[in-house]
Every structure is written in C-alpha cells, then in structure tokens.
Amino acid sequence: MVFQRLKAKPSLVVAIGAALVVGGGALAFWTMGRRSSLVQGLPAGANAIPSDAVLVVSLSTDEGQWRRLRQFGTPETQTQFDQALVEWRDRLLTEAGLDFATDLKPWVGSEITLAVLPSDRPGVSPLNDPEGALGSNVVVALPISNVGQAQQGLGNRLVQAEDIGENPYRGVSIQQIEGAEGAPIYGAVLTPNLALVSAQVSLLRQSIDAFRDNQSVVERPGFTKAFEQVEQSRALARLYVDMPSAVQTLANTADPPIPANRLSALSNPRALVAAVLVENQGLAIQAISWLDQGPLAFDTSNQADQMPQRLPASTLIMLSTGNFQQFWEDFKAGQQLSATFPLRPEDIALSLQSTTGLVLEEDLLPWMGGEMTLGILAPPSPGGAEEGTQTLPNPALVMMVKASNREAATTALARLDAVMADRYRFQVETVDQNGVAMTQWVAPFESLTLAHGWLEGDVVFLTAGRGVTDLIVPRPNRTLASSSAFQAATGRAPRPNNGHFYINLKDMIAVEDSLLLPPVPTEGLISAAALESIGVTATVLNDRQVRYDIMATLQRGNRPGPLPAPGGSAPAAPESEPSPEAKPAPAPEPTPATP
C-alpha cells in the first residue's frame, strides 16, 4: 500500500491506550481563571498544553468504555490485560496517594489528558524518563465537572508548595498533594473547570505560559482541523503525535540507536491525530496525518478499489497500492515507512537484474502505473497426492498489476519466459484454463510451479505455488471483498482509496504447509486466539492530508469482573457468561472521503 509519507501503526495506539489507562494524576487547589480552557471538540485542556508537546493522549473516564474493551480476548488474555490495567492504575494513581473511585470520579470530566513534554535533561528521552508516580516529563490536564465534589474530595489533602521559587506564578497558585509516595506531586488550577498536575513545577509553569500567551498545541497549524475530522463523542482515547519529535525519540531510545536518517520517512508529516473507538467487533482507529506548507505534497489519486474483488476469500495477507510507480518513487526517496526496511531499493533492483536480466526502471516500471496487489493465500489442498506422501511447502503467492502499457508488459513477460527456460531450465508452456490463456513455468522435478497471464481489464497476474491459478482464473467465486473477515477489517474505509494492508490471523493459525507465512503468535495479547485480523486503509484527502482507517477485530470473551481495589490481589478470571453485547454488528456502508 502506498502510504504517501507515513503508515500509521495500530500497535502504537493500542499500547498507549493500554499503558495510560483509566485515570492519572492528582488534583490540587483550584483558583479562578480568566477564561475557559476547555475547547469544544479538542482534548480537554489542549490550550494549556505547550506547543512543543511530543505526545498528547486524551482518555475517557467512562468506566463502561473500558469495560467494553476488557470483554475482548480469551480468558487468558483478558486476565493479562486486566493485570496491565491494575499495574498502570497503581503506578499513576495509587503511588500518588489517590483512588480513582473516591478521589477523582465524583468530579472529573468526561476525559483526562496526558501530555508528554520534552525533557530538559541532556540525553534523556521524553518517553522514557519516569520519575515519581506521574513521570517527570508528563503534565496531566483534569477537567472539573463538579467544583463542590472536588473541594470535598481533595481539599483537605492539599498544602501550599514550598521551596519552588515564585508562587503564585502569573496569578496561579501551585499546590502540593499530601500522601504521594516518592517524588512530590504538584497541581495548579487555571480556571474553575481545569486543573493541571505534574511531578515537575517547571512543566506546570510552561503550561501556564502556554495558556496565558496562546502558545499551546491548539495554535499548531492543522491541529484543530484534524481533530474535527475524527470521531469525538464515542472515543475511548484521542491522541496527537508530533512526528519529528517522536521520530527523534525513537532514534535515541532504540538499542542500539537507530540512525535518524533511517527514520526520516516518518518525520515528513508534521503530525498525526487519531481517535480510538471500541466497536462491537474490536478496536477501531481513525487517524489523520498532515504536512506543513512546503514543497512536499501527497499524490491525491485514490485508485485502489478493484484488487480485493480479484483475490479469493482464502487470502491471508494482502498489500495493495493504487499506483506502483508512485510507491517505488516514494520508496527510493525515503518518503514512506518502507524506507526503514533493512532492504534498500537499489539492492532490490540489483537483485532483480542479476536474477532475471530485467532492469526495473526500464523494463517493469514503465507499464506498472496502475493498481497493484500482492497476496499470500491459504495453500490449496494438494489434490491427487498419495496417502502418506509428504508435500513440499507451498508459497501460494499471487501478484496482480493493472498494466498502464500492455505492449511493454507483454515484451517484459516474453523476456522472462526466455530467462526461465534458458537460464533456469524451467519447462515453459502455454495452457488454457477456463478460457484464459496463461504461461506456466515448471521447475525441474516439478518442485515449483509459476504462472502468468492476463485477466480482463488489462490486469496481468503472476502466481507461485501449486494450484494457485485455480483460485484466481478467471475470477474467484468467493472474493476477498465479499468475505466477512475482510469487510470487518476494512468496511469503514472510503472506497476508492489509496490501498490496504490486511492480515487474517485467525485463519493463518490453521495453515501448516505455507512457505511464506510468518510465524503466528499463539500467546499474549496479540495472539491469533485473541486478535483475529487487522486492516489498515489509507485514503488521500487532499495534497496535505491522509486519512487512515485501522481496525483490529478481536475475539469476544467472557463478561469481565471488577478490577481489584488498590493493593488487592490479582484480577479474577472473567466470568464464563458471554457478554450480552456479543452479537457482531454488520460492517457499515463505506463513507466517502472528504477533505
């Protein structure tokens, strides 16, 4: 898939949601502010978060939302997820001397916001600098929905912070909460409806400055517009990532460190915002990335809409793009995530030339200007094999390209036929299958079978593996586009779009004789038993914005029990009674992409 500058990764968002969990911070004393800091449609307290924030995460305080998420998975993964929630709740709240149910829930708003700011200590990354319960580089924005309850819950535990220099600061009093373990927790209230909390007084002052001087993340170009384009009312979490800062952090914190130029592909977008939603079938993510004004721009064509209708429903992994020529140009220029792969484009081109004698730039790219897909299928059953005969692993690979120049494509394929016959001694023959003429390459001793041919619409195909052509020629009876698994993973994305990435983990675990499938995780939160499929779809909205629709379909588990109280035992196993929300909802009709 051509993700024209950036491919969003679902694992990042899921990890953030699981790690930061259902609460955070300590509320301190409140004072009257000059204006409201809760901007409609934006994360709570966004205009009190300094503009250089690396990461901003807004989390729902609706316990029902988290309970819906906890009902996914196997009994084992449900227990593991609950344990992770308990550990982070204790780290963020218990160590700060707080209990969510008694100290925050009666008065806190519908979401809280955590912002990760750059660390002022040399050599320390803002994403791995934990000091104290909150972390030394985190500011928490707590909206106040009930001032009276807030005063009653925490008023008697707040004391005036001392030995911190100027206090009040710019008219805002800085308080300290009693009862926190380790480093002290400081708080300041900007308005009657917003308090800020941090383990660092300096970060509180930066936030006060951002609010007073209108220098918050809200002022960043594209920030407000992007949040307006993602779901707000039902979000479990919303986030903002400053891409250049995050990329630099990844380069610094990796072991061994990753050279910054290897991650430059990720830093071309200025930023990314996303909303995480709990759906009936799993976890959905809507994301928007955008560019600053400058010479870089996205290719605005969305040509990928036909290939899922040409692949069979047995497709296990699929990658598609609307224009392979554009994909390759971006790959060479380091403008997409594939630039971080260990293989370099020049190495791929050289390997192709040494193997086949074809020059990628001269013999292949000129006719590969249309939609392209690469799929790994469930290997067909080896028909006719004798009982007890051991069959070789089957690659079950198919590639399809809509040729932009059929004559040039025919010439390149003829040259490939000659190379396979003369250099590799393959048997090359033309056969007819269901009215479609195609060329087969059969290796000596019939150890490998490849084929190529033409489908209607000037689509050329190339297959590797026994029986693969039977699944695609002339057109499968059950297509990938019609399969319920693919619809669940990509059904919310616009059509047409810029391409898909799709992987069916649930069916992969049953495959035994594939040559190309990666190992399937069988344990943990991302095991095939808990995580059924992942779909990622990119759609170019305009020359400055790309939309990503990500869906992780999850196994429906048992009804989750209550989490243990702070300091209690490990979470109990989920109840065996299925959740009443177990009915999967049908995939919705696709929505059009609008800038």
C-alpha positions as CSV (number, residue, x, y, z in Angstrom):
1,M,0.0,0.0,0.0
2,V,1.3,3.4,-0.8
3,F,1.1,5.3,2.4
4,Q,2.3,8.5,0.9
5,R,4.8,9.6,3.5
6,L,3.6,7.7,6.6
7,K,1.9,4.5,7.5
8,A,0.2,4.6,10.8
9,K,0.8,1.6,13.1
10,P,-2.1,0.2,15.1
11,S,0.3,-1.2,17.8
12,L,1.4,2.2,18.8
13,V,-2.1,3.4,19.6
14,V,-3.2,0.2,21.3
15,A,-0.1,0.3,23.5
16,I,-0.7,3.9,24.5
17,G,-4.3,3.1,25.4
18,A,-3.4,0.1,27.5
19,A,-0.5,1.7,29.3
20,L,-2.0,5.0,30.3
21,V,-5.4,3.6,31.3
22,V,-8.3,4.9,33.3
23,G,-7.0,7.8,35.3
24,G,-4.0,9.7,36.1
25,G,-2.7,12.5,38.3
26,A,-3.5,14.3,41.4
27,L,-5.8,17.3,41.6
28,A,-4.5,20.2,43.7
29,F,-6.0,23.5,44.8
30,W,-8.2,25.5,42.4
31,T,-8.3,29.2,41.7
32,M,-10.4,31.3,39.4
33,G,-9.0,31.7,35.9
34,R,-9.5,34.4,33.3
35,R,-11.1,32.2,30.7
36,S,-12.2,28.7,29.9
37,S,-9.6,26.3,28.8
38,L,-12.0,23.6,27.5
39,V,-12.2,24.0,23.8
40,Q,-15.1,22.3,22.1
41,G,-14.0,19.3,20.0
42,L,-10.4,19.2,21.3
43,P,-8.8,17.1,24.0
44,A,-9.6,18.6,27.5
45,G,-7.1,21.3,28.4
46,A,-5.5,21.3,25.0
47,N,-4.9,25.0,25.0
48,A,-2.9,24.7,28.3
49,I,-0.5,22.2,26.7
50,P,2.7,23.7,25.4
51,S,3.1,23.6,21.6
52,D,6.3,21.5,21.8
53,A,4.5,18.5,23.3
54,V,5.7,15.3,21.8
55,L,2.6,13.3,22.6
56,V,-0.9,14.2,23.8
57,V,-3.3,11.4,24.9
58,S,-6.9,12.1,26.0
59,L,-8.5,9.2,27.8
60,S,-12.2,8.6,28.5
61,T,-13.2,8.4,32.2
62,D,-16.3,6.4,31.3
63,E,-15.7,3.1,33.0
64,G,-18.3,1.5,30.7
65,Q,-16.0,2.1,27.7
66,W,-13.1,0.4,29.4
67,R,-15.4,-2.5,30.5
68,R,-16.3,-3.0,26.8
69,L,-12.7,-3.2,25.9
70,R,-12.0,-5.7,28.7
71,Q,-14.6,-8.1,27.3
72,F,-12.5,-8.9,24.3
73,G,-10.0,-11.8,24.2
74,T,-9.6,-15.2,25.6
75,P,-9.8,-15.8,29.4
76,E,-6.0,-15.8,29.5
77,T,-5.6,-12.6,27.6
78,Q,-8.4,-10.9,29.4
79,T,-6.6,-11.7,32.7
80,Q,-3.3,-10.3,31.2
81,F,-5.0,-7.1,30.1
82,D,-6.7,-6.6,33.4
83,Q,-3.4,-7.1,35.2
84,A,-1.8,-4.4,32.9
85,L,-4.6,-2.0,33.8
86,V,-4.1,-2.7,37.5
87,E,-0.4,-2.1,37.3
88,W,-0.7,1.2,35.5
89,R,-3.6,2.3,37.7
90,D,-1.4,1.7,40.7
91,R,1.6,3.4,39.1
92,L,-0.4,6.5,38.1
93,L,-2.8,6.8,41.0
94,T,-2.0,4.6,44.0
95,E,1.6,5.8,44.2
96,A,0.3,9.3,44.1
97,G,-1.9,8.5,47.1
98,L,-5.1,8.6,45.1
99,D,-8.0,6.3,44.4
100,F,-10.0,6.9,41.2
101,A,-13.4,5.9,42.6
102,T,-13.2,8.2,45.6
103,D,-10.8,11.0,44.7
104,L,-11.4,11.6,41.0
105,K,-14.6,10.0,39.7
106,P,-17.1,12.3,41.6
107,W,-15.9,15.4,40.0
108,V,-13.6,14.8,37.0
109,G,-14.9,15.5,33.5
110,S,-15.6,13.0,30.7
111,E,-11.9,12.7,29.8
112,I,-8.4,13.5,31.1
113,T,-5.4,14.5,29.0
114,L,-1.8,13.5,29.5
115,A,0.9,15.4,27.6
116,V,4.5,14.2,27.3
117,L,6.8,17.2,27.0
118,P,10.5,17.3,26.0
119,S,12.8,16.6,28.9
120,D,15.2,19.4,29.9
121,R,17.9,16.9,31.0
122,P,20.6,16.2,28.4
123,G,20.4,12.7,26.9
124,V,17.0,11.8,28.4
125,S,14.2,10.9,26.1
126,P,10.8,12.4,26.9
127,L,9.2,9.0,26.5
128,N,11.3,7.0,29.0
129,D,12.1,9.4,31.8
130,P,9.9,8.1,34.7
131,E,10.4,9.8,38.0
132,G,7.7,9.6,40.6
133,A,4.2,8.4,40.0
134,L,3.4,10.6,37.1
135,G,6.8,10.6,35.3
136,S,9.0,13.7,35.4
137,N,8.0,14.9,31.9
138,V,4.2,14.5,32.0
139,V,1.6,17.1,32.5
140,V,-2.0,15.9,33.2
141,A,-5.0,18.1,32.4
142,L,-8.0,17.3,34.7
143,P,-11.3,18.9,33.7
144,I,-13.5,19.8,36.7
145,S,-17.2,19.0,36.2
146,N,-18.2,19.5,39.9
147,V,-16.3,22.0,41.9
148,G,-18.0,21.2,45.1
149,Q,-17.2,17.5,44.9
150,A,-13.6,18.3,44.0
151,Q,-13.2,20.5,47.1
152,Q,-14.8,17.9,49.3
153,G,-12.7,15.0,47.9
154,L,-9.2,16.6,47.9
155,G,-9.4,19.9,49.6
156,N,-8.1,18.7,53.0
157,R,-5.1,16.9,51.4
158,L,-3.6,20.0,49.7
159,V,-0.8,22.2,51.1
160,Q,1.0,25.2,49.7
161,A,4.1,24.1,47.8
162,E,7.3,25.5,49.3
163,D,10.8,25.9,48.1
164,I,9.7,26.1,44.4
165,G,10.5,29.7,43.8
166,E,7.9,32.2,42.6
167,N,4.5,31.1,43.9
168,P,1.8,32.1,42.9
169,Y,3.1,32.1,39.3
170,R,1.4,34.6,36.9
171,G,-1.5,34.7,39.3
172,V,-1.9,30.9,39.6
173,S,-1.2,29.2,43.0
174,I,0.8,26.0,42.9
175,Q,-0.1,23.4,45.5
176,Q,1.2,20.1,46.6
177,I,-0.7,16.9,47.5
178,E,0.0,15.0,50.6
179,G,0.3,11.2,50.7
180,A,2.2,10.7,47.4
181,E,4.9,8.1,47.5
182,G,8.3,9.2,46.3
183,A,8.6,12.5,44.4
184,P,6.0,15.1,45.3
185,I,3.0,15.8,43.0
186,Y,2.2,19.5,42.2
187,G,-1.0,21.0,40.9
188,A,-2.3,24.3,39.6
189,V,-5.8,25.4,38.5
190,L,-6.2,27.7,35.6
191,T,-10.0,28.1,35.6
192,P,-12.9,26.7,37.6
193,N,-13.1,23.9,35.1
194,L,-9.5,22.8,34.6
195,A,-6.6,21.8,36.9
196,L,-3.1,20.8,35.8
197,V,-0.9,18.2,37.6
198,S,2.8,17.3,37.2
199,A,5.8,16.0,39.0
200,Q,7.8,19.0,37.8
201,V,7.0,22.6,38.7
202,S,8.8,23.8,35.6
203,L,6.3,21.9,33.4
204,L,3.4,23.4,35.2
205,R,4.9,26.9,34.6
206,Q,5.3,26.1,30.9
207,S,1.7,25.1,30.7
208,I,0.6,28.2,32.5
209,D,2.6,30.2,30.0
210,A,1.1,28.3,27.0
211,F,-2.4,29.1,28.3
212,R,-1.7,32.8,29.1
213,D,0.3,33.5,26.0
214,N,-1.8,31.5,23.4
215,Q,1.2,29.3,22.6
216,S,-0.4,25.9,23.1
217,V,-0.7,22.9,20.7
218,V,-4.0,24.4,19.6
219,E,-2.1,27.1,17.8
220,R,-0.2,24.5,15.7
221,P,-1.3,24.6,12.0
222,G,-3.6,21.8,11.2
223,F,-4.3,20.7,14.8
224,T,-7.9,21.8,15.2
225,K,-8.9,20.9,11.6
226,A,-7.6,17.3,12.0
227,F,-9.4,16.7,15.3
228,E,-12.6,17.9,13.7
229,Q,-12.3,15.1,11.1
230,V,-12.1,12.2,13.6
231,E,-14.7,10.7,15.8
232,Q,-15.1,12.6,19.1
233,S,-18.2,11.6,21.0
234,R,-17.6,7.8,21.3
235,A,-13.8,7.8,21.5
236,L,-12.1,5.7,24.2
237,A,-8.9,7.7,23.5
238,R,-7.7,10.6,21.3
239,L,-4.1,11.4,20.6
240,Y,-1.8,13.8,18.9
241,V,1.8,13.0,17.9
242,D,4.4,15.5,16.9
243,M,6.1,13.3,14.3
244,P,9.6,14.9,14.1
245,S,10.0,14.8,17.9
246,A,8.6,11.3,18.1
247,V,11.0,10.1,15.4
248,Q,13.9,11.6,17.1
249,T,12.9,9.9,20.3
250,L,12.7,6.5,18.6
251,A,16.2,7.1,17.2
252,N,17.6,8.0,20.6
253,T,15.9,5.3,22.7
254,A,16.4,2.2,20.4
255,D,19.1,-0.2,21.5
256,P,21.2,0.0,19.5
257,P,20.3,3.6,18.5
258,I,18.7,3.9,15.0
259,P,20.3,6.5,12.8
260,A,17.9,9.4,12.4
261,N,18.1,9.2,8.5
262,R,16.6,5.7,8.7
263,L,13.5,7.1,10.3
264,S,13.3,10.2,8.2
265,A,10.3,8.7,6.3
266,L,8.2,9.0,9.4
267,S,9.0,12.6,10.1
268,N,7.8,14.1,6.8
269,P,4.2,14.5,8.1
270,R,4.1,17.4,10.6
271,A,1.8,15.5,12.9
272,L,-0.9,12.9,13.4
273,V,-4.1,12.8,15.4
274,A,-6.2,9.8,16.0
275,A,-9.3,8.6,17.8
276,V,-9.6,5.1,19.3
277,L,-13.1,3.6,19.3
278,V,-14.4,0.4,20.9
279,E,-16.7,-1.3,18.4
280,N,-18.8,-4.4,18.5
281,Q,-16.1,-6.4,16.6
282,G,-13.0,-4.9,18.1
283,L,-10.9,-1.8,18.3
284,A,-11.1,0.9,15.5
285,I,-8.7,3.8,14.9
286,Q,-9.4,6.8,12.8
287,A,-6.3,8.9,12.1
288,I,-5.4,12.0,10.1
289,S,-1.8,13.0,9.3
290,W,-0.8,16.2,7.6
291,L,2.1,18.2,6.1
292,D,3.2,21.7,6.8
293,Q,3.2,24.1,3.9
294,G,6.2,23.4,1.8
295,P,7.4,21.6,-1.4
296,L,6.3,18.1,-0.2
297,A,2.7,17.1,-1.2
298,F,0.7,14.0,-1.4
299,D,-0.4,12.4,-4.6
300,T,-4.1,13.0,-4.5
301,S,-5.2,10.0,-6.6
302,N,-7.1,7.2,-4.9
303,Q,-7.1,4.4,-7.5
304,A,-7.2,1.2,-5.3
305,D,-10.7,-0.3,-5.4
306,Q,-10.6,-3.4,-7.7
307,M,-8.0,-5.8,-6.4
308,P,-10.0,-7.1,-3.3
309,Q,-12.6,-8.2,-5.9
310,R,-10.0,-10.3,-7.8
311,L,-8.4,-12.1,-4.9
312,P,-10.0,-15.1,-3.4
313,A,-11.6,-15.2,0.1
314,S,-8.8,-17.5,1.2
315,T,-6.3,-14.6,1.1
316,L,-4.5,-14.5,4.4
317,I,-2.2,-11.4,3.8
318,M,-2.8,-8.7,1.3
319,L,-1.0,-5.5,0.4
320,S,-2.3,-3.2,-2.3
321,T,-1.5,0.2,-3.7
322,G,-3.2,2.4,-6.3
323,N,0.0,3.1,-8.3
324,F,3.2,1.0,-8.0
325,Q,5.2,3.6,-9.9
326,Q,4.4,6.2,-7.2
327,F,5.1,3.6,-4.5
328,W,8.5,2.9,-5.9
329,E,9.4,6.6,-6.3
330,D,8.4,7.3,-2.7
331,F,10.4,4.2,-1.6
332,K,13.5,5.4,-3.3
333,A,13.1,8.9,-1.9
334,G,12.6,7.6,1.6
335,Q,9.2,9.1,1.8
336,Q,7.3,6.2,3.4
337,L,7.6,3.7,6.1
338,S,9.2,1.1,3.8
339,A,12.3,3.3,3.8
340,T,13.0,1.9,7.3
341,F,13.2,-1.7,6.0
342,P,16.6,-3.4,6.0
343,L,16.5,-3.8,2.2
344,R,17.4,-0.8,0.2
345,P,15.6,-0.1,-3.1
346,E,18.9,-0.2,-5.0
347,D,19.6,-3.7,-3.6
348,I,16.2,-4.9,-4.7
349,A,16.7,-3.6,-8.2
350,L,20.2,-5.1,-8.5
351,S,18.9,-8.4,-7.2
352,L,16.1,-8.5,-9.8
353,Q,18.5,-7.6,-12.6
354,S,21.1,-10.3,-11.6
355,T,18.3,-12.9,-11.3
356,T,16.2,-12.1,-14.4
357,G,18.3,-9.8,-16.5
358,L,15.5,-7.2,-16.4
359,V,16.1,-3.6,-15.3
360,L,13.4,-2.4,-13.0
361,E,13.4,1.2,-14.1
362,E,13.5,0.3,-17.8
363,D,11.6,-3.0,-18.2
364,L,9.0,-3.0,-15.5
365,L,8.1,0.4,-14.0
366,P,7.0,1.9,-17.4
367,W,4.0,-0.4,-17.5
368,M,3.3,-0.6,-13.8
369,G,1.4,2.7,-13.4
370,G,-1.9,1.1,-12.2
371,E,-3.3,-0.6,-9.2
372,M,-1.2,-3.4,-7.8
373,T,-1.7,-6.1,-5.1
374,L,0.4,-8.8,-3.5
375,G,-1.4,-11.6,-1.7
376,I,-0.4,-14.7,0.2
377,L,-3.2,-17.3,0.1
378,A,-4.1,-20.3,2.1
379,P,-2.3,-23.1,0.2
380,P,-4.7,-25.2,-1.9
381,S,-5.1,-28.8,-0.9
382,P,-2.6,-31.0,-2.9
383,G,-5.1,-32.9,-5.0
384,G,-4.1,-36.3,-6.2
385,A,-1.3,-36.8,-3.5
386,E,-0.9,-40.4,-2.4
387,E,-1.7,-41.2,1.2
388,G,1.4,-40.8,3.4
389,T,3.2,-38.7,0.7
390,Q,4.9,-35.6,2.2
391,T,4.2,-32.5,0.2
392,L,6.6,-29.6,-0.1
393,P,5.6,-26.2,1.4
394,N,3.6,-24.2,-1.0
395,P,4.2,-20.4,-1.4
396,A,0.7,-19.7,-2.6
397,L,1.7,-16.2,-3.8
398,V,-0.1,-14.0,-6.3
399,M,0.7,-10.6,-7.7
400,M,-1.6,-8.6,-9.9
401,V,-1.0,-5.3,-11.7
402,K,-3.3,-3.3,-13.9
403,A,-0.9,-2.5,-16.8
404,S,-0.7,1.0,-17.9
405,N,1.1,-0.1,-21.1
406,R,0.1,-3.6,-22.2
407,E,2.6,-3.8,-25.1
408,A,5.5,-3.1,-22.8
409,A,4.2,-5.6,-20.3
410,T,3.9,-8.3,-22.9
411,T,7.5,-7.7,-24.0
412,A,8.8,-7.9,-20.5
413,L,7.0,-11.2,-19.8
414,A,8.3,-12.7,-23.1
415,R,11.9,-11.9,-21.9
416,L,11.1,-13.5,-18.6
417,D,9.9,-16.7,-20.4
418,A,13.2,-16.9,-22.2
419,V,15.2,-16.4,-19.0
420,M,13.3,-19.1,-17.1
421,A,13.8,-21.6,-20.0
422,D,17.4,-20.9,-20.9
423,R,19.0,-20.0,-17.6
424,Y,17.0,-22.0,-15.1
425,R,15.8,-24.9,-17.3
426,F,12.2,-24.4,-16.4
427,Q,9.6,-26.0,-18.7
428,V,7.7,-23.2,-20.3
429,E,4.4,-23.9,-21.9
430,T,1.2,-22.1,-22.8
431,V,-2.0,-23.6,-21.4
432,D,-5.7,-22.8,-21.3
433,Q,-7.5,-22.6,-18.0
434,N,-11.2,-21.8,-18.0
435,G,-10.8,-19.9,-21.3
436,V,-7.8,-17.9,-20.1
437,A,-4.5,-18.4,-21.9
438,M,-1.6,-18.4,-19.5
439,T,2.1,-19.4,-19.4
440,Q,3.4,-21.9,-16.9
441,W,6.9,-22.3,-15.7
442,V,7.5,-25.7,-14.1
443,A,10.8,-26.3,-12.3
444,P,12.9,-29.4,-12.8
445,F,11.4,-32.3,-10.8
446,E,8.2,-30.2,-10.6
447,S,9.5,-28.7,-7.3
448,L,8.0,-25.3,-8.1
449,T,5.3,-24.1,-10.4
450,L,4.9,-20.4,-11.5
451,A,2.4,-18.9,-14.0
452,H,1.5,-15.6,-15.6
453,G,-1.3,-14.4,-17.8
454,W,-3.9,-11.7,-18.4
455,L,-7.3,-11.1,-16.9
456,E,-9.9,-8.8,-18.2
457,G,-9.2,-5.1,-17.8
458,D,-5.5,-5.4,-18.7
459,V,-4.7,-7.0,-15.4
460,V,-1.6,-9.1,-15.5
461,F,-1.1,-11.8,-12.9
462,L,1.9,-13.8,-11.7
463,T,1.5,-16.8,-9.3
464,A,3.9,-19.0,-7.4
465,G,2.7,-22.3,-6.0
466,R,0.7,-25.4,-6.9
467,G,-3.0,-24.8,-7.7
468,V,-2.9,-21.1,-7.1
469,T,-4.2,-20.2,-10.6
470,D,-7.3,-22.3,-9.9
471,L,-8.2,-19.8,-7.2
472,I,-8.0,-16.6,-9.3
473,V,-8.6,-17.6,-13.0
474,P,-10.8,-16.3,-14.5
475,R,-12.3,-14.8,-11.2
476,P,-12.9,-16.4,-7.8
477,N,-16.4,-17.4,-6.9
478,R,-15.9,-16.0,-3.4
479,T,-13.8,-12.9,-3.4
480,L,-11.8,-11.3,-0.6
481,A,-14.0,-8.2,-0.9
482,S,-17.1,-10.3,-0.1
483,S,-15.6,-12.2,2.9
484,S,-16.9,-11.2,6.3
485,A,-13.4,-11.1,7.8
486,F,-12.2,-8.5,5.2
487,Q,-15.3,-6.5,5.5
488,A,-15.0,-6.3,9.2
489,A,-11.4,-5.2,9.0
490,T,-11.8,-2.6,6.2
491,G,-15.5,-1.9,5.8
492,R,-15.4,1.5,7.4
493,A,-12.8,2.8,5.0
494,P,-13.7,5.0,2.0
495,R,-13.9,3.5,-1.5
496,P,-11.9,4.0,-3.6
497,N,-8.8,4.6,-1.5
498,N,-5.0,4.5,-1.8
499,G,-4.5,0.9,-0.7
500,H,-4.9,-1.7,2.0
501,F,-2.9,-3.8,4.3
502,Y,-4.8,-6.8,5.6
503,I,-3.8,-9.9,7.7
504,N,-6.1,-12.7,8.8
505,L,-4.5,-14.1,11.9
506,K,-7.5,-16.3,12.8
507,D,-7.2,-18.4,9.6
508,M,-3.4,-18.3,9.5
509,I,-3.1,-20.3,12.6
510,A,-4.7,-23.3,10.8
511,V,-2.3,-23.3,7.9
512,E,0.5,-25.8,8.0
513,D,2.3,-26.0,4.6
514,S,2.8,-22.4,3.5
515,L,6.3,-21.3,2.6
516,L,5.8,-17.6,3.0
517,L,3.6,-17.0,6.0
518,P,5.4,-15.5,9.1
519,P,5.1,-17.3,12.5
520,V,1.8,-16.6,14.1
521,P,1.9,-15.6,17.8
522,T,0.0,-18.0,19.9
523,E,0.3,-16.4,23.3
524,G,-0.2,-12.9,24.8
525,L,-2.4,-10.0,24.0
526,I,-1.6,-10.1,20.2
527,S,-2.0,-13.9,19.9
528,A,-4.1,-15.2,17.0
529,A,-6.6,-16.6,19.6
530,A,-7.3,-13.1,20.8
531,L,-6.6,-10.9,17.7
532,E,-8.4,-12.2,14.7
533,S,-7.5,-9.7,11.9
534,I,-6.0,-6.3,11.2
535,G,-7.0,-4.0,8.4
536,V,-5.3,-0.7,7.6
537,T,-6.6,1.5,4.8
538,A,-5.0,4.8,3.6
539,T,-7.0,7.5,1.7
540,V,-5.6,10.7,0.4
541,L,-7.9,13.5,1.4
542,N,-6.0,16.3,-0.3
543,D,-2.4,17.3,-1.1
544,R,-1.8,17.9,2.6
545,Q,-3.8,15.3,4.4
546,V,-4.0,11.5,4.5
547,R,-6.7,9.5,6.4
548,Y,-6.0,6.1,8.0
549,D,-8.7,3.7,8.9
550,I,-7.4,0.9,11.2
551,M,-9.4,-2.0,12.5
552,A,-8.3,-4.8,14.8
553,T,-11.1,-7.4,15.1
554,L,-10.9,-9.2,18.4
555,Q,-12.2,-12.4,19.9
556,R,-15.2,-11.9,22.0
557,G,-14.5,-13.0,25.6
558,N,-16.4,-13.6,28.8
559,R,-18.1,-10.9,30.9
560,P,-15.3,-9.1,32.8
561,G,-15.4,-9.0,36.6
562,P,-14.5,-5.9,38.7
563,L,-10.8,-4.9,38.9
564,P,-9.4,-5.4,42.4
565,A,-9.1,-2.5,44.8
566,P,-5.6,-0.8,45.1
567,G,-3.3,-3.1,46.9
568,G,-5.6,-6.1,46.4
569,S,-4.9,-9.4,44.7
570,A,-4.5,-10.1,41.0
571,P,-7.7,-9.7,38.9
572,A,-10.1,-12.6,39.0
573,A,-10.7,-14.6,35.9
574,P,-13.5,-13.3,33.7
575,E,-16.9,-14.8,34.3
576,S,-17.8,-17.6,31.9
577,E,-21.1,-16.0,30.9
578,P,-20.7,-14.3,27.5
579,S,-21.2,-10.6,27.2
580,P,-24.7,-9.5,26.3
581,E,-23.1,-7.4,23.6
582,A,-21.6,-10.5,21.9
583,K,-23.6,-10.1,18.7
584,P,-21.3,-8.8,16.0
585,A,-22.6,-5.8,14.1
586,P,-22.7,-5.9,10.3
587,A,-20.0,-3.9,8.6
588,P,-21.3,-0.4,7.9
589,E,-21.6,1.0,4.4
590,P,-18.4,2.8,3.3
591,T,-18.3,6.5,3.8
592,P,-16.9,8.9,1.2
593,A,-13.6,10.6,1.8
594,T,-14.0,14.4,2.0
595,P,-11.2,16.8,2.5
